[in-house]
């Protein structure tokens, strides 16, 4: 009998110890976009490339799973890669713990990887007890099949619309479109979805807690935290909130104005221009969560490993100083093949004196906004220029230093495949992750 009593006491005492976060203020949460495997050439990102980053990461988050519209269950978005016979990355991902036993590996759901025109299902899941149960039951089945350490809810709530200045005719046409239901989806049940998401998180955590599995949430760019997240009620049931504090300006949302895509602070004295949102920053987003009861150790701020780019024309000023007049996304890079986006390796290769299409680099002595680079429009040839708002090891270190100074939980890196994972810039692989980690 005494043995049983002592065993029970031992289990009770061990429970808090098992739940202690050993990386309370120095988390380096690395997102792995698995679809980077499908890139061709030097941009192709494979399992061995992931392994070479893991000594720098405290958490690895595999992205992304989605939601089935009919059943409201979690499903792989890329079955042949995620669960197929050829690769089965879900299993291979969790097996990485054999070489890195302290690493926590999560599966992320959503992340703007689910088709945009089908994202109403993320709202439907939150609306009833039945729909929430379907979702949670599918999580439990996933855990039976794959040994993830937890789940990350990168919920695809409706983003804030781009603010526009309209003339008389523009205002009339905008009102007409609203009357007949045209334009982007508007959520008329914001409070219901906010409350339903809170219940979903609570109930899911209740299922995960006995299995010693973690639960985090990710706030995607342009999702208003104050509308969809009840921070005070969420805090007890999450291990961290991952703030995607980047892409505040993008060439898709803001085609006519290039600007800092991931500032720490809002630009002083800046007046919002036509066709852009009011600036949002790491500081403004993280303050919402702090001021609404989230422990600093649970707040993780985002650092992008990529650049956002805009096309410069004859109407653009030659100084490059943002905000700058632009005309949509900049030309695609040779590895990422996506207009308006360059990996850090694609950027740094154009910063050298001898580079073809050399970019002029401008640093950030204020340590508030980030660096940028540009190549002006060529009046002689009529060739378009490019404006590049990007992250480098120094600006990543500034963001990590901010997180440390504010007592936050650390940084998230989005994503591994867009850092210089081959070490072509300086010979060191993952320079942006290193720049951030060494400042925590």
N, C-alpha and C positions, 0 to 999 in steps of 0.2 A: 504493500500500500504506500509506504514511504517513497519507494522508487517512482511510483506513478505520480505522486504529488510533486516530487522534485522535477520529474520530466515535464509536468504541466507548467511549473514555474519557469523552467528553462525556455519552453516554447513561448510563454508570455513575454519573457524578458527579451527574447531574440527578435520578436516581432518589430519593436521600434528600431532596433539596430539594423534590421534588413531594409527598413524604409528610409534610412538616413541617406541624404543626397551627398555623396562624396565630392561632388563638383558644384557645391552650392553657389559659388560666385565665379567660377571659371569654366562654365560649359562652352564647348565648341561643338555646336550641333551642325553636322554636315549633311546637306540634302544631296541625294543621288538621283538624278533624273535618268532613269533606266533607258529611256528612248534614245539617249545619246549613243547607244550601241548601234543605232541604225544609220548614223552619219558615215560618210565615206572618207577615206584618206586620213590625214593626221588628226581630224576632229573626232574620229571614232573612239568611243570610250568603253572600255571593257573591264571585266572583273579584276584583272591584274592591276589596272589603273586605280581601282577603288582601294585595293590592298595597300598601295603605296601611300595612301593618304591617312590610313587609320591610326597611325601612331600620333597624329595631330588632332584627332577627333575624340570627343568623349561620347558622342551619340552619332549614330548613322541613321538617317531617315530615308527609306526607300520610297520613291514616288513614281507613279501614283496609282492607287486603286480608284475605282469609281463606284457608282450606285446604279443598279439595274432599275430602269424606269417602271417596269411592271411589278417586280417583286419587292422593290425597295431594299434589296440586299446588297452587301458589298461584293463587288466583282472585279476581277483583273481587267484593266483597260487594254492590255497588250497580252492576251492569253498565250500566244506562241512564245513570248519572251518570259513572261512572269511565271507561268505554271506549265508550259508545254514540255513535251518529252525532250526536245532538243536542248533547252537551256534551264528552265525551271529556276529562275532567278530568286523566287521567294525562298526556296530551300537553300540555294547557294549563298544568299545574303545572310541568312541566320547562321550558316555554318562558319562565317567569318569570325564568330566569337571564339572558335577553337584557337586561333592565333592571337586573339585580342580579348582575353576573358573579362576585362573590365569594361569593354565597349557595350553600350546599350543600342539595340537595333529595333527600330520602329517601322511600321508600315503607315504611310500617310494616305489619306483618303480625300480626294478632291483636287485642290491645288491648281484650279483652273485648267486641269488636264482633261476633265470631262467636257464634251462638246458644249459650247456656250448656249446653243439654242435649246438645250435639254436640261438646264440647271434648275428648273422649277422643282425637280424631284428633291433637291436639297431642302427646299421649304416644305414639301409634302411630308417628308420623313419626320419633321418636328411637330406636325399638327395633331396627331392622335396617339394614344397609348398603343394602339395596334401597330401603327406604322413604326413607332420607335422600337417596339418589341421585335419586329421583323428585322430591323437593322441590327439590333444588339445580338439577336440569335445568330445572325450570319457572322458577326465578329467572333462569337464563341466557337463556331464551326471552323473558322480560320485558325484560331488558336489551337484547335485539336490537330490540324493538319500541318501548321507551320509554327515554329518556336520563336515568334517575335516577342520582344520584351515589352512591347506596348504599341499603342496606336496614336496617330497624330491626326486630328480632325481639321484639315485645311478646308473648312466649309465654304462652299461657293455661294455665299450670300450675294444679293444684287449689289453691284458697285455703285458708288456715287456717280451721277452723270456729270459730264463735262459742262461747266458753266459757259454760256455764250451771251455775248452782247448782240441784240437783234434790233434791226431797224423796224419801221412800221410794217412793211410787208412781211418781214421775217417773223415778227410777233404774231401777225394774223395767221400765217401758215402754220406756225408752231401750235397755236390754239386749235386750229382746224384738225391737225393730226391728233392732238390729244382727244378731241371730241369723238373722232372715229376710231380711236384705239391704235393708231399707227405709232411707230417709234419703239424705243426700248421698253422692256417690261418694267412696270412700276408695282412695287409690293404694297398692297393696300392693307396687309395684315402684319405690319412690322412688329407690333407688340406681341401678337400671338406667336409669331415665329421666334422672337427673342425668348419668350417664356418657355416655349416648347424645346428650344435648343438647351436651355438651362436644365430642364428636366431630363433631356436625353443624356447630357453629360453626367448628371447625378446618377441616373440609373445604370449607365454604362460603367461608371467607376465602381458602383456597387458590385457589378459582375466581375470586374477586373481585379479588385482589391484582394479577395481571397486567393487569387491565383498569382499574386505578387507581380502584376503587370501594370505598366504605367499608362498614363493618358495625358496627352498634351493637345492644345488647340493652336492653330495657326491663323492669324488675322491677315488675309490677303490684301494686296494693294488696292486702295480705293474703296474698301469696305469700311463703313463708318462704325467704329467700335461702340460709340455711345448709343447707336440704334440697335445693334444686334447682339451685344454682349453685356450681360449683367455681371460686371466684374466681381462684385462682392459675393454673389451667390456661386459663381463659378470657381473662385479661388480655392475653397476647401477640397474641391473634387478634381483638380488638375495638378499635374506635376510642373507644368510650365506653360506660358503663353509665348508663342513664337511670333514676333511682330515682323511682317514682311515690309519693313520700312525702306522700300526702294521702289523704283518705277513710279515715283510721284509725278514725273513728267515723262511721257513717252511719245514717240513720233506718230503712233496710231491715235492716241487721245488728243495730242497737242501738235498737230502737223505744222502749224504756222509759227511755232515758237520753240526754239531749242533752249533748254535750261537744265540746271543741275537735277539729275534724276534721283539722287539719294542723299540729300543734305542732312546734316545733324541738326542744324537750326534753320528756321525760316529766314529768308533774306530780309535784312533790315530795310524798312521803308519801301518795300516792293509793292506796287499797285497791280492787282490782277489785270491782265490784258485780255483782249478778245480771244475767245475760244480756249481758255485755260481755266483750270481749277485754282482756287486759292491754295497757296503752297502748304504742303504738309511735310512734317519732318520727323526724324527719330525722336527728338525731344518732345514734340507735341503729342505724338501717339503714346509714348511710354508714360508721359505724365498722366494721361487719362487713367491708365491702369494703376499707377501708383496712388493717385488721389482717390481712387475708388476701391481701395482696400486690398489690392494685390501685393503680397510681399515682394520686395525688390528681387529676392533670390529666384522668384518664379518668372521674372520678365527677361526675355532673351531678344536682343535686337538684331535685325537682319543686315547682312553685308552682301551685296551682289558681287559676283566674280566677272561680270560682263559689262559692256558699255552699251548705252543707248545712243544712236546716231541720227542726225538730221542732215538733209541736203541743203547746201548753201547755193544761192543763186545770185544774180546781179543785184537783187534787192537787199541782200544781206550785207551788213557792215563788215569791214575788213578786220576789225580788232579782235573779233571772236568773243568779246565780253558778253556773257548772258545777262538778261534774256536776249536772244538773237533771232532775227527774222529768218524763217526757214520755209522749205517747201516739201514737207513730208519726210519719209524715212530716208536715211543715207543708204548708199550702195551696200549690198550684202558682202560678207567676207568669204574668203576661199574655203574655209573649213565649216563654218556654221551655216552658210547659204541662206541667211535670213535677213531681208531688208530691215534696217533700223537696229540691228544687233551685231556686236562683235565680241568675241571672247577676249579675255585679257591677253592671251598669246597673239591674237590677231592685231590688237592695239599696239603692244610693246614692239612688235616686229616693224611697225611703221614709225617708231619714234627715233630711230637711229639716223645718223647723218646720211648714210648711203642708201636708205630705204627707198624703194619705189613708192611714190605716193606719200612721201614723208609728211608726218603730222608735226605741227608746232605745239609743243607741250606748255601748258600753263599750270603751275602748282597752286597750292592752297595754303598760303602762310597763315591765314586766320584759323585753320583747322576746324572750320565750321561747315563748309559747303561741299568740298570735294574738288578734285582736279578736272581739267578738261584739255582737249587738244583739238586742233582744227587745221584744215587746209582750205584756203580761201578760193572763192570762185575765180576762174582764170578769164579775165576780160579778153585776152588775146585769142584764145582758142575757143572760148565759150564753154569750157568744161566745168561741170558742177563741182563745187567744193563739198566739204563734209565737216560737221561739228560733232564732236565725240565727248559725251559726259561719261567718265569711266572711273573705276576703282583701281587703286594700285596698293602695294604693301603699306605705303605711308598713310594713305587715307583710311585703309582698313584698320591700321593701328590706332588712328585717331578715334574711330568708332568704338574700338575695344576699350580704349582709355576712357571714353565717355561712360561706357557701361560700368567700368570699374569705379570711376569717381562717383557715380550715382548709386553704387551698391546693388547693381542689377545682377542677374544670374549668368550673364555671359553673352555670347554672340552666336548667331546662326549664319552659315555660309550657304548661299544659293547661287550656283550649285557646283559640285565638284568638277563636272565635265567642262565648265567654262573657265576655270582657273587654268594656269599654265601647267597642266598635269604632266607634260613631257619635259619641262625645265628648259625650254628653248630660249627664254629671255636672259636668265642669269646662270643657268645650270642647276638651280635649285627647283625641285618640283613643288607645286602648290605655294607660290610666293605670297598670295593674298591670305591664305589660311595662316601661314607662318607669321605674316605681318600682324595679324589680329591676335593670334595665340600668345605671342611673346609680350603683348601689352596688357594681358589680363592679370 
